[in-house]
Amino acid sequence: MRPFRRPRLLVQAARAGLNGWNRKRDLRRLLKCDDLPEPGAALPRLAAEEARLDQARREAQADYDLQCHILLLVAIIAETAGQMRHMAPAGGAAITSFGTAIPARP
């Protein structure tokens, strides 16, 4: 996956939302499925939907859903971390920060 460049406030909101993230509950709701995929397997679907919402944000479309956009970013951060934990060897290095925040445009 390519690194995301999103407004700082959006990234901060997503990072703050990680505390309330419940994979079993929230990922099922986002993916509209009963069975949870392996850690990281949902990333392509989440990234595609996030890209669609980011385009709507950039174009100031009336149907842009900020809450859903933040939830998708939370899911992407959590799934990426889960995938890395799942793949990392025991005692391996850990990555603690994801994405790049950019200053918001006026």
A tleap script that builds the chain and sets N, CA, C and O, in Angstrom:
source leaprc.protein.ff14SB
mol = sequence {
  NMET ARG PRO PHE ARG ARG PRO ARG LEU LEU
  VAL GLN ALA ALA ARG ALA GLY LEU ASN GLY
  TRP ASN ARG LYS ARG ASP LEU ARG ARG LEU
  LEU LYS CYS ASP ASP LEU PRO GLU PRO GLY
  ALA ALA LEU PRO ARG LEU ALA ALA GLU GLU
  ALA ARG LEU ASP GLN ALA ARG ARG GLU ALA
  GLN ALA ASP TYR ASP LEU GLN CYS HIE ILE
  LEU LEU LEU VAL ALA ILE ILE ALA GLU THR
  ALA GLY GLN MET ARG HIE MET ALA PRO ALA
  GLY GLY ALA ALA ILE THR SER PHE GLY THR
  ALA ILE PRO ALA ARG CPRO
}
set mol.1.N position { 0.832 -1.187 0.000 }
set mol.1.CA position { 0.000 0.000 0.000 }
set mol.1.C position { 0.874 1.248 0.000 }
set mol.1.O position { 1.916 1.298 0.655 }
set mol.2.N position { 0.433 2.245 -0.742 }
set mol.2.CA position { 1.146 3.518 -0.758 }
set mol.2.C position { 0.798 4.308 0.493 }
set mol.2.O position { -0.303 4.174 1.027 }
set mol.3.N position { 1.730 5.132 0.966 }
set mol.3.CA position { 1.428 5.980 2.125 }
set mol.3.C position { 0.329 6.982 1.787 }
set mol.3.O position { 0.246 7.484 0.666 }
set mol.4.N position { -0.500 7.256 2.770 }
set mol.4.CA position { -1.558 8.246 2.606 }
set mol.4.C position { -1.027 9.625 2.951 }
set mol.4.O position { -0.190 9.766 3.843 }
set mol.5.N position { -1.504 10.630 2.257 }
set mol.5.CA position { -1.250 12.019 2.622 }
set mol.5.C position { -2.623 12.649 2.803 }
set mol.5.O position { -3.344 12.904 1.838 }
set mol.6.N position { -2.956 12.886 4.038 }
set mol.6.CA position { -4.259 13.450 4.370 }
set mol.6.C position { -4.073 14.638 5.299 }
set mol.6.O position { -3.022 14.778 5.924 }
set mol.7.N position { -5.091 15.500 5.396 }
set mol.7.CA position { -4.982 16.649 6.303 }
set mol.7.C position { -4.694 16.202 7.735 }
set mol.7.O position { -5.194 15.181 8.206 }
set mol.8.N position { -3.886 16.988 8.393 }
set mol.8.CA position { -3.447 16.669 9.754 }
set mol.8.C position { -4.625 16.401 10.695 }
set mol.8.O position { -4.587 15.450 11.475 }
set mol.9.N position { -5.655 17.222 10.628 }
set mol.9.CA position { -6.795 17.057 11.530 }
set mol.9.C position { -7.498 15.718 11.298 }
set mol.9.O position { -7.942 15.076 12.250 }
set mol.10.N position { -7.598 15.306 10.058 }
set mol.10.CA position { -8.213 14.018 9.733 }
set mol.10.C position { -7.388 12.869 10.310 }
set mol.10.O position { -7.945 11.924 10.869 }
set mol.11.N position { -6.078 12.948 10.178 }
set mol.11.CA position { -5.184 11.908 10.713 }
set mol.11.C position { -5.241 11.897 12.237 }
set mol.11.O position { -5.273 10.830 12.849 }
set mol.12.N position { -5.252 13.072 12.849 }
set mol.12.CA position { -5.330 13.142 14.312 }
set mol.12.C position { -6.642 12.541 14.814 }
set mol.12.O position { -6.656 11.831 15.819 }
set mol.13.N position { -7.737 12.823 14.119 }
set mol.13.CA position { -9.030 12.255 14.512 }
set mol.13.C position { -9.006 10.730 14.399 }
set mol.13.O position { -9.540 10.031 15.260 }
set mol.14.N position { -8.387 10.221 13.337 }
set mol.14.CA position { -8.300 8.767 13.161 }
set mol.14.C position { -7.448 8.136 14.255 }
set mol.14.O position { -7.809 7.094 14.801 }
set mol.15.N position { -6.332 8.756 14.572 }
set mol.15.CA position { -5.474 8.213 15.639 }
set mol.15.C position { -6.198 8.232 16.981 }
set mol.15.O position { -6.069 7.297 17.771 }
set mol.16.N position { -6.954 9.290 17.238 }
set mol.16.CA position { -7.721 9.362 18.487 }
set mol.16.C position { -8.795 8.275 18.519 }
set mol.16.O position { -9.122 7.758 19.588 }
set mol.17.N position { -9.338 7.930 17.367 }
set mol.17.CA position { -10.373 6.908 17.291 }
set mol.17.C position { -9.870 5.493 17.495 }
set mol.17.O position { -10.669 4.579 17.702 }
set mol.18.N position { -8.568 5.295 17.441 }
set mol.18.CA position { -8.015 3.951 17.638 }
set mol.18.C position { -8.348 3.389 19.011 }
set mol.18.O position { -8.494 2.176 19.166 }
set mol.19.N position { -8.469 4.264 20.012 }
set mol.19.CA position { -8.775 3.790 21.370 }
set mol.19.C position { -10.117 3.084 21.442 }
set mol.19.O position { -10.284 2.151 22.228 }
set mol.20.N position { -11.077 3.516 20.632 }
set mol.20.CA position { -12.399 2.907 20.661 }
set mol.20.C position { -12.614 1.844 19.600 }
set mol.20.O position { -13.716 1.309 19.480 }
set mol.21.N position { -11.583 1.528 18.829 }
set mol.21.CA position { -11.711 0.560 17.735 }
set mol.21.C position { -11.912 -0.840 18.271 }
set mol.21.O position { -11.140 -1.308 19.109 }
set mol.22.N position { -12.936 -1.502 17.795 }
set mol.22.CA position { -13.220 -2.893 18.119 }
set mol.22.C position { -13.312 -3.622 16.780 }
set mol.22.O position { -14.305 -3.491 16.064 }
set mol.23.N position { -12.301 -4.370 16.452 }
set mol.23.CA position { -12.214 -4.990 15.125 }
set mol.23.C position { -13.440 -5.834 14.800 }
set mol.23.O position { -14.008 -5.737 13.713 }
set mol.24.N position { -13.833 -6.657 15.752 }
set mol.24.CA position { -14.957 -7.566 15.520 }
set mol.24.C position { -16.238 -6.793 15.200 }
set mol.24.O position { -16.976 -7.159 14.285 }
set mol.25.N position { -16.492 -5.749 15.940 }
set mol.25.CA position { -17.709 -4.955 15.754 }
set mol.25.C position { -17.591 -4.014 14.553 }
set mol.25.O position { -18.448 -4.009 13.670 }
set mol.26.N position { -16.526 -3.225 14.531 }
set mol.26.CA position { -16.431 -2.131 13.569 }
set mol.26.C position { -16.073 -2.583 12.158 }
set mol.26.O position { -16.600 -2.042 11.186 }
set mol.27.N position { -15.189 -3.563 12.033 }
set mol.27.CA position { -14.817 -4.025 10.696 }
set mol.27.C position { -15.989 -4.739 10.027 }
set mol.27.O position { -16.195 -4.598 8.821 }
set mol.28.N position { -16.743 -5.494 10.791 }
set mol.28.CA position { -17.945 -6.139 10.238 }
set mol.28.C position { -18.911 -5.095 9.694 }
set mol.28.O position { -19.486 -5.263 8.619 }
set mol.29.N position { -19.081 -4.012 10.453 }
set mol.29.CA position { -20.004 -2.954 10.036 }
set mol.29.C position { -19.489 -2.261 8.768 }
set mol.29.O position { -20.263 -1.998 7.848 }
set mol.30.N position { -18.200 -1.968 8.719 }
set mol.30.CA position { -17.638 -1.292 7.543 }
set mol.30.C position { -17.692 -2.166 6.291 }
set mol.30.O position { -18.035 -1.690 5.208 }
set mol.31.N position { -17.354 -3.439 6.445 }
set mol.31.CA position { -17.313 -4.349 5.299 }
set mol.31.C position { -18.668 -4.968 4.988 }
set mol.31.O position { -18.851 -5.587 3.940 }
set mol.32.N position { -19.618 -4.799 5.905 }
set mol.32.CA position { -20.955 -5.389 5.761 }
set mol.32.C position { -20.853 -6.900 5.536 }
set mol.32.O position { -21.380 -7.443 4.565 }
set mol.33.N position { -20.150 -7.564 6.477 }
set mol.33.CA position { -19.959 -9.010 6.385 }
set mol.33.C position { -20.072 -9.633 7.777 }
set mol.33.O position { -19.977 -8.938 8.789 }
set mol.34.N position { -20.275 -10.937 7.812 }
set mol.34.CA position { -20.367 -11.655 9.082 }
set mol.34.C position { -19.030 -12.238 9.516 }
set mol.34.O position { -18.710 -12.252 10.705 }
set mol.35.N position { -18.254 -12.717 8.558 }
set mol.35.CA position { -16.970 -13.345 8.871 }
set mol.35.C position { -15.839 -12.347 8.673 }
set mol.35.O position { -15.728 -11.712 7.625 }
set mol.36.N position { -15.006 -12.222 9.692 }
set mol.36.CA position { -13.879 -11.298 9.610 }
set mol.36.C position { -12.742 -11.903 8.799 }
set mol.36.O position { -12.411 -13.077 8.967 }
set mol.37.N position { -12.142 -11.103 7.918 }
set mol.37.CA position { -10.976 -11.599 7.178 }
set mol.37.C position { -9.739 -11.620 8.065 }
set mol.37.O position { -9.738 -11.061 9.162 }
set mol.38.N position { -8.691 -12.267 7.582 }
set mol.38.CA position { -7.407 -12.259 8.287 }
set mol.38.C position { -6.910 -10.819 8.406 }
set mol.38.O position { -7.279 -9.968 7.596 }
set mol.39.N position { -6.070 -10.538 9.416 }
set mol.39.CA position { -5.528 -9.180 9.545 }
set mol.39.C position { -4.830 -8.735 8.256 }
set mol.39.O position { -3.955 -9.427 7.736 }
set mol.40.N position { -5.231 -7.582 7.761 }
set mol.40.CA position { -4.647 -7.022 6.550 }
set mol.40.C position { -5.377 -7.379 5.271 }
set mol.40.O position { -5.218 -6.688 4.264 }
set mol.41.N position { -6.177 -8.442 5.279 }
set mol.41.CA position { -6.854 -8.880 4.057 }
set mol.41.C position { -7.916 -7.888 3.588 }
set mol.41.O position { -8.240 -7.845 2.401 }
set mol.42.N position { -8.451 -7.104 4.495 }
set mol.42.CA position { -9.487 -6.132 4.139 }
set mol.42.C position { -8.905 -4.816 3.638 }
set mol.42.O position { -9.646 -3.949 3.176 }
set mol.43.N position { -7.593 -4.658 3.725 }
set mol.43.CA position { -6.969 -3.379 3.369 }
set mol.43.C position { -7.293 -2.892 1.954 }
set mol.43.O position { -7.562 -1.701 1.798 }
set mol.44.N position { -7.285 -3.722 0.927 }
set mol.44.CA position { -7.615 -3.210 -0.413 }
set mol.44.C position { -9.027 -2.623 -0.494 }
set mol.44.O position { -9.227 -1.571 -1.101 }
set mol.45.N position { -9.998 -3.297 0.113 }
set mol.45.CA position { -11.370 -2.772 0.106 }
set mol.45.C position { -11.469 -1.479 0.888 }
set mol.45.O position { -12.110 -0.525 0.445 }
set mol.46.N position { -10.829 -1.444 2.061 }
set mol.46.CA position { -10.861 -0.234 2.884 }
set mol.46.C position { -10.184 0.928 2.164 }
set mol.46.O position { -10.690 2.050 2.179 }
set mol.47.N position { -9.045 0.663 1.538 }
set mol.47.CA position { -8.303 1.715 0.842 }
set mol.47.C position { -9.091 2.254 -0.350 }
set mol.47.O position { -9.073 3.457 -0.608 }
set mol.48.N position { -9.772 1.387 -1.070 }
set mol.48.CA position { -10.566 1.833 -2.220 }
set mol.48.C position { -11.713 2.733 -1.770 }
set mol.48.O position { -11.972 3.768 -2.384 }
set mol.49.N position { -12.388 2.344 -0.717 }
set mol.49.CA position { -13.497 3.162 -0.204 }
set mol.49.C position { -12.975 4.475 0.366 }
set mol.49.O position { -13.607 5.517 0.195 }
set mol.50.N position { -11.827 4.435 1.043 }
set mol.50.CA position { -11.249 5.667 1.588 }
set mol.50.C position { -10.842 6.608 0.464 }
set mol.50.O position { -11.025 7.820 0.580 }
set mol.51.N position { -10.295 6.072 -0.616 }
set mol.51.CA position { -9.906 6.903 -1.760 }
set mol.51.C position { -11.130 7.571 -2.377 }
set mol.51.O position { -11.071 8.733 -2.778 }
set mol.52.N position { -12.236 6.837 -2.451 }
set mol.52.CA position { -13.480 7.410 -2.977 }
set mol.52.C position { -13.951 8.558 -2.095 }
set mol.52.O position { -14.340 9.614 -2.593 }
set mol.53.N position { -13.914 8.344 -0.771 }
set mol.53.CA position { -14.333 9.399 0.147 }
set mol.53.C position { -13.372 10.582 0.121 }
set mol.53.O position { -13.805 11.729 0.228 }
set mol.54.N position { -12.088 10.322 -0.018 }
set mol.54.CA position { -11.136 11.421 -0.069 }
set mol.54.C position { -11.360 12.269 -1.316 }
set mol.54.O position { -11.239 13.493 -1.267 }
set mol.55.N position { -11.682 11.626 -2.422 }
set mol.55.CA position { -11.986 12.374 -3.645 }
set mol.55.C position { -13.235 13.232 -3.439 }
set mol.55.O position { -13.281 14.378 -3.885 }
set mol.56.N position { -14.241 12.685 -2.770 }
set mol.56.CA position { -15.454 13.461 -2.471 }
set mol.56.C position { -15.120 14.652 -1.575 }
set mol.56.O position { -15.674 15.738 -1.751 }
set mol.57.N position { -14.224 14.453 -0.624 }
set mol.57.CA position { -13.803 15.545 0.265 }
set mol.57.C position { -13.109 16.634 -0.533 }
set mol.57.O position { -13.402 17.818 -0.368 }
set mol.58.N position { -12.190 16.229 -1.398 }
set mol.58.CA position { -11.427 17.202 -2.197 }
set mol.58.C position { -12.323 17.998 -3.142 }
set mol.58.O position { -12.069 19.171 -3.414 }
set mol.59.N position { -13.367 17.350 -3.634 }
set mol.59.CA position { -14.290 18.010 -4.560 }
set mol.59.C position { -15.446 18.696 -3.839 }
set mol.59.O position { -16.331 19.257 -4.484 }
set mol.60.N position { -15.443 18.655 -2.499 }
set mol.60.CA position { -16.497 19.267 -1.676 }
set mol.60.C position { -17.891 18.786 -2.097 }
set mol.60.O position { -18.830 19.577 -2.191 }
set mol.61.N position { -18.008 17.487 -2.346 }
set mol.61.CA position { -19.293 16.920 -2.746 }
set mol.61.C position { -20.256 16.919 -1.567 }
set mol.61.O position { -19.848 16.753 -0.417 }
set mol.62.N position { -21.522 17.105 -1.863 }
set mol.62.CA position { -22.540 17.194 -0.819 }
set mol.62.C position { -22.706 15.878 -0.061 }
set mol.62.O position { -23.093 15.891 1.108 }
set mol.63.N position { -22.422 14.750 -0.698 }
set mol.63.CA position { -22.623 13.456 -0.043 }
set mol.63.C position { -21.396 12.974 0.731 }
set mol.63.O position { -21.371 11.829 1.182 }
set mol.64.N position { -20.376 13.827 0.893 }
set mol.64.CA position { -19.178 13.447 1.654 }
set mol.64.C position { -19.557 13.178 3.108 }
set mol.64.O position { -20.257 13.976 3.731 }
set mol.65.N position { -19.090 12.045 3.646 }
set mol.65.CA position { -19.403 11.637 5.021 }
set mol.65.C position { -18.116 11.642 5.849 }
set mol.65.O position { -17.324 10.700 5.789 }
set mol.66.N position { -17.920 12.704 6.615 }
set mol.66.CA position { -16.705 12.869 7.415 }
set mol.66.C position { -16.565 11.750 8.442 }
set mol.66.O position { -15.472 11.213 8.625 }
set mol.67.N position { -17.651 11.395 9.110 }
set mol.67.CA position { -17.598 10.354 10.137 }
set mol.67.C position { -17.163 9.017 9.533 }
set mol.67.O position { -16.338 8.312 10.115 }
set mol.68.N position { -17.703 8.676 8.393 }
set mol.68.CA position { -17.323 7.422 7.728 }
set mol.68.C position { -15.864 7.480 7.274 }
set mol.68.O position { -15.152 6.479 7.347 }
set mol.69.N position { -15.422 8.641 6.808 }
set mol.69.CA position { -14.036 8.798 6.361 }
set mol.69.C position { -13.075 8.557 7.525 }
set mol.69.O position { -12.076 7.852 7.380 }
set mol.70.N position { -13.385 9.143 8.670 }
set mol.70.CA position { -12.533 8.946 9.849 }
set mol.70.C position { -12.540 7.479 10.263 }
set mol.70.O position { -11.489 6.919 10.573 }
set mol.71.N position { -13.711 6.855 10.270 }
set mol.71.CA position { -13.802 5.442 10.647 }
set mol.71.C position { -12.993 4.565 9.686 }
set mol.71.O position { -12.349 3.608 10.117 }
set mol.72.N position { -13.023 4.880 8.409 }
set mol.72.CA position { -12.218 4.126 7.445 }
set mol.72.C position { -10.727 4.299 7.708 }
set mol.72.O position { -9.967 3.336 7.614 }
set mol.73.N position { -10.304 5.514 8.037 }
set mol.73.CA position { -8.893 5.737 8.354 }
set mol.73.C position { -8.488 4.990 9.623 }
set mol.73.O position { -7.392 4.435 9.699 }
set mol.74.N position { -9.373 4.980 10.613 }
set mol.74.CA position { -9.109 4.207 11.836 }
set mol.74.C position { -8.927 2.735 11.466 }
set mol.74.O position { -7.988 2.084 11.925 }
set mol.75.N position { -9.826 2.219 10.639 }
set mol.75.CA position { -9.755 0.815 10.233 }
set mol.75.C position { -8.464 0.518 9.473 }
set mol.75.O position { -7.843 -0.521 9.692 }
set mol.76.N position { -8.062 1.411 8.592 }
set mol.76.CA position { -6.840 1.206 7.813 }
set mol.76.C position { -5.622 1.194 8.727 }
set mol.76.O position { -4.747 0.340 8.585 }
set mol.77.N position { -5.560 2.131 9.660 }
set mol.77.CA position { -4.433 2.168 10.597 }
set mol.77.C position { -4.417 0.899 11.449 }
set mol.77.O position { -3.368 0.278 11.623 }
set mol.78.N position { -5.579 0.516 11.979 }
set mol.78.CA position { -5.660 -0.668 12.841 }
set mol.78.C position { -5.340 -1.946 12.065 }
set mol.78.O position { -4.622 -2.810 12.567 }
set mol.79.N position { -5.863 -2.069 10.854 }
set mol.79.CA position { -5.605 -3.265 10.052 }
set mol.79.C position { -4.139 -3.354 9.634 }
set mol.79.O position { -3.565 -4.443 9.607 }
set mol.80.N position { -3.541 -2.226 9.312 }
set mol.80.CA position { -2.124 -2.221 8.952 }
set mol.80.C position { -1.282 -2.667 10.141 }
set mol.80.O position { -0.363 -3.474 9.998 }
set mol.81.N position { -1.606 -2.134 11.314 }
set mol.81.CA position { -0.880 -2.529 12.528 }
set mol.81.C position { -1.095 -4.012 12.817 }
set mol.81.O position { -0.153 -4.718 13.177 }
set mol.82.N position { -2.325 -4.484 12.662 }
set mol.82.CA position { -2.625 -5.896 12.892 }
set mol.82.C position { -1.898 -6.804 11.924 }
set mol.82.O position { -1.411 -7.868 12.306 }
set mol.83.N position { -1.825 -6.384 10.671 }
set mol.83.CA position { -1.106 -7.169 9.667 }
set mol.83.C position { 0.379 -7.232 9.997 }
set mol.83.O position { 1.007 -8.282 9.854 }
set mol.84.N position { 0.936 -6.121 10.434 }
set mol.84.CA position { 2.364 -6.097 10.761 }
set mol.84.C position { 2.657 -6.947 11.991 }
set mol.84.O position { 3.677 -7.635 12.040 }
set mol.85.N position { 1.774 -6.905 12.982 }
set mol.85.CA position { 1.954 -7.759 14.164 }
set mol.85.C position { 1.851 -9.223 13.778 }
set mol.85.O position { 2.596 -10.065 14.280 }
set mol.86.N position { 0.927 -9.515 12.885 }
set mol.86.CA position { 0.701 -10.887 12.434 }
set mol.86.C position { 1.914 -11.420 11.660 }
set mol.86.O position { 2.237 -12.605 11.743 }
set mol.87.N position { 2.579 -10.539 10.909 }
set mol.87.CA position { 3.708 -10.946 10.074 }
set mol.87.C position { 5.053 -10.842 10.779 }
set mol.87.O position { 6.003 -11.521 10.391 }
set mol.88.N position { 5.152 -10.007 11.807 }
set mol.88.CA position { 6.443 -9.751 12.459 }
set mol.88.C position { 6.889 -10.958 13.272 }
set mol.88.O position { 6.068 -11.616 13.911 }
set mol.89.N position { 8.170 -11.248 13.251 }
set mol.89.CA position { 8.679 -12.327 14.095 }
set mol.89.C position { 8.645 -11.900 15.560 }
set mol.89.O position { 8.670 -10.708 15.869 }
set mol.90.N position { 8.589 -12.862 16.439 }
set mol.90.CA position { 8.575 -12.557 17.873 }
set mol.90.C position { 9.825 -11.766 18.231 }
set mol.90.O position { 10.938 -12.126 17.849 }
set mol.91.N position { 9.621 -10.688 18.967 }
set mol.91.CA position { 10.742 -9.858 19.381 }
set mol.91.C position { 11.261 -8.945 18.289 }
set mol.91.O position { 12.301 -8.309 18.458 }
set mol.92.N position { 10.534 -8.866 17.140 }
set mol.92.CA position { 10.971 -8.024 16.032 }
set mol.92.C position { 10.680 -6.555 16.283 }
set mol.92.O position { 10.029 -6.194 17.263 }
set mol.93.N position { 11.162 -5.733 15.402 }
set mol.93.CA position { 10.950 -4.290 15.512 }
set mol.93.C position { 9.480 -3.963 15.280 }
set mol.93.O position { 8.788 -4.652 14.531 }
set mol.94.N position { 9.024 -2.920 15.922 }
set mol.94.CA position { 7.636 -2.496 15.786 }
set mol.94.C position { 7.573 -1.117 15.146 }
set mol.94.O position { 8.430 -0.266 15.385 }
set mol.95.N position { 6.559 -0.913 14.340 }
set mol.95.CA position { 6.304 0.405 13.772 }
set mol.95.C position { 5.184 1.021 14.589 }
set mol.95.O position { 4.161 0.381 14.833 }
set mol.96.N position { 5.375 2.255 15.009 }
set mol.96.CA position { 4.391 2.860 15.906 }
set mol.96.C position { 3.577 3.968 15.273 }
set mol.96.O position { 2.634 4.451 15.900 }
set mol.97.N position { 3.891 4.392 14.068 }
set mol.97.CA position { 3.175 5.503 13.457 }
set mol.97.C position { 2.936 5.211 11.985 }
set mol.97.O position { 3.803 4.659 11.308 }
set mol.98.N position { 1.751 5.584 11.484 }
set mol.98.CA position { 1.382 5.312 10.107 }
set mol.98.C position { 0.931 6.586 9.431 }
set mol.98.O position { 0.375 7.475 10.077 }
set mol.99.N position { 1.164 6.680 8.146 }
set mol.99.CA position { 0.670 7.795 7.360 }
set mol.99.C position { 1.444 9.072 7.592 }
set mol.99.O position { 2.294 9.162 8.477 }
set mol.100.N position { 1.130 10.041 6.783 }
set mol.100.CA position { 1.756 11.344 6.888 }
set mol.100.C position { 0.666 12.389 6.969 }
set mol.100.O position { -0.206 12.455 6.103 }
set mol.101.N position { 0.713 13.196 7.996 }
set mol.101.CA position { -0.250 14.282 8.122 }
set mol.101.C position { 0.280 15.494 7.374 }
set mol.101.O position { 1.470 15.802 7.427 }
set mol.102.N position { -0.612 16.170 6.682 }
set mol.102.CA position { -0.234 17.396 5.993 }
set mol.102.C position { -1.095 18.526 6.520 }
set mol.102.O position { -2.208 18.277 6.983 }
set mol.103.N position { -0.618 19.763 6.465 }
set mol.103.CA position { -1.438 20.879 6.931 }
set mol.103.C position { -2.725 20.973 6.114 }
set mol.103.O position { -2.722 20.716 4.910 }
set mol.104.N position { -3.808 21.336 6.764 }
set mol.104.CA position { -5.092 21.474 6.082 }
set mol.104.C position { -5.054 22.670 5.143 }
set mol.104.O position { -4.397 23.676 5.412 }
set mol.105.N position { -5.768 22.539 4.047 }
set mol.105.CA position { -5.884 23.670 3.133 }
set mol.105.C position { -6.985 24.593 3.636 }
set mol.105.O position { -7.958 24.130 4.231 }
set mol.106.N position { -6.839 25.896 3.404 }
set mol.106.CA position { -7.894 26.830 3.842 }
set mol.106.C position { -9.174 26.627 3.087 }
set mol.106.O position { -10.155 27.329 3.335 }
savepdb mol mol.pdb
quit
